[in-house]
Every structure is written in C-alpha cells, then in structure tokens.
Amino acid sequence: MIIDAAELDSTHAYKLLIGSIIPRAVAWVSTVSLEGVANLAPVSFFTAAGRKPPMVSLTLQPHADGQTLKDTYNNIRDTGEFVTNLATLPQADAMHSSAFEFDPGVDEFEALGLEKEPSVVVRAPRVKGAPISFECVVDRIIPVGDDGVDHVAWGRVVRFHIRDDLYLERGRIDTAALPAVGRLAAEYTLVDNVFTTPLDEELLAARRGRRMERLDARPTDWSPIDTKDWSPSGSTSAPGK
C-alpha cells in the first residue's frame, strides 16, 4: 500500500501516524493558567530534543473541532512553563481520564482526585506519585502545518525529579523498575520486558506472527478508533472512558 500524503485530510494522516509510530512515550503534562488553575493532560507526541541544555519536545493539537486550542497549549504559551510527569500502570486510568476536554476553569487534579506536589522552579505542580518529573521552561514554540493550529513546544529541563530508588550509580535510571505506559494508536502498552540483540532464533521464530497480548480482555483486533468515542484530537469522551 502506497499512500500519497497530499491526498489525506488531517484525521486520516493522524491515524496513519499514530498507528505507525509506536510505542510512543507519554508526557503527562501539568501546567497552570495565568489565573492559577492547574491543568493536566497526556501528550504522546513527546520526545527528547536536546542534551546541553537538556530539552524535551511536545507537539500539541487543538480540540476535536480542529480549531480551539487546548488548555495545555494556552498555559504553556502564556506562562512559559510546564512539567512532564511519567505515568506508570497504576496511574494509567487517571492519565487517560485527564484527556477529557474539561472546561478551562476546571482543575483536573481536583476533578480526578489526584494530589499535587510543588515544583521547585516553575509554578506548575507535579503529579504526586509520579516516579519521574521534569520541570521545564519554554525555549521556543513553533507553529506546525498548513492551518497553524498545531504547535511544537520545546522546553528546557531545569529540574529533574527522580524517585530515590530509581537513581543508580553514574546517573543511570533503573528502567526495569518502571512499569511505564506507552501509547500505541488509540490504546496503551505496558513496558514490561527488556532485551538486547541478538536474540535466539528459536525465540524469534516462536514469536513470529503473534499479536500483542491484551490486558483488558477485549478481542485481539479491537480498537477505540472504530468506536464513536474516539477523537482525532486525542481527547476522551468522558472521564474514565
């Protein structure tokens, strides 16, 4: 199958991107508005962008209407600050629920029953219980695309918060102790195995053609994209859904 990108609308292109670039790290982004209202939302267009200074990149899409900018972007633009929190399996449902399009005046921490931890440099709070958080200040914001409603925000990491038991000698993170949650297309995956190459040929042969194991007992070929609740903005239809 060869697809001409010029013939795609944004929704179709988005489906191809999120279904092909997997797994994606999820930044559980906390911000605060100029009025002091905290916001929390997952962003899976997220990666490291630099080393000196340490820098991360977020790509932020608008709401499901394709035009209205999300609170996360507005707060980052207005305050120049944000925090990325790492979500692990016990926090996965709260992280997913935070993608609901709450009204701008709603504090997602309060709405979802999550506790805050104060940051050291930025005003945005951290998620209590998150094993790793980065306090970030905006380096630059870049409009992306023909319509100018997608934006890339680069943030300089000014403070790393690492849970003590995860911090190993020489600055290494004990990644095997983190049941980190990644994003697939419209679903999630648990990082629960580790390997180096090469792997034994018998092991490779035994796994050839196998589908991922589902932890939620749904049919192996089920996807939220096939339901009416899926949104091309990455939002959920309601908290907890």
C-alpha positions, 0 to 999 in steps of 0.5 A, a space after each residue: 500500500 502506497 499512500 500519497 500524503 497530499 491526498 489525506 485530510 488531517 484525521 486520516 494522516 493522524 491515524 496513519 501516524 499514530 498507528 505507525 509510530 509506536 510505542 510512543 512515550 507519554 508526557 503527562 503534562 501539568 501546567 497552570 493558567 495565568 489565573 492559577 488553575 492547574 491543568 493536566 493532560 497526556 501528550 504522546 507526541 513527546 520526545 527528547 530534543 536536546 542534551 546541553 541544555 537538556 530539552 524535551 519536545 511536545 507537539 500539541 493539537 487543538 480540540 476535536 473541532 480542529 480549531 480551539 486550542 487546548 488548555 495545555 497549549 494556552 498555559 504553556 504559551 502564556 506562562 512559559 512553563 510546564 512539567 512532564 510527569 511519567 505515568 506508570 500502570 497504576 496511574 494509567 486510568 487517571 492519565 487517560 481520564 485527564 484527556 477529557 476536554 474539561 472546561 478551562 476553569 476546571 482543575 483536573 487534579 481536583 476533578 480526578 482526585 489526584 494530589 499535587 506536589 510543588 515544583 521547585 522552579 516553575 509554578 506548575 505542580 507535579 503529579 504526586 506519585 509520579 516516579 519521574 518529573 521534569 520541570 521545564 521552561 519554554 525555549 521556543 514554540 513553533 507553529 506546525 502545518 498548513 492551518 497553524 493550529 498545531 504547535 511544537 513546544 520545546 522546553 528546557 529541563 531545569 529540574 529533574 525529579 527522580 524517585 530515590 530508588 530509581 537513581 543508580 550509580 553514574 546517573 543511570 535510571 533503573 528502567 526495569 523498575 518502571 512499569 511505564 505506559 506507552 501509547 500505541 494508536 488509540 490504546 496503551 502498552 505496558 513496558 514490561 520486558 527488556 532485551 538486547 540483540 541478538 536474540 535466539 532464533 528459536 525465540 524469534 521464530 516462536 514469536 513470529 506472527 503473534 499479536 500483542 497480548 491484551 490486558 483488558 480482555 477485549 478481542 485481539 483486533 479491537 480498537 477505540 478508533 472504530 468506536 464513536 468515542 474516539 477523537 482525532 484530537 486525542 481527547 476522551 469522551 468522558 472521564 474514565 472512558 
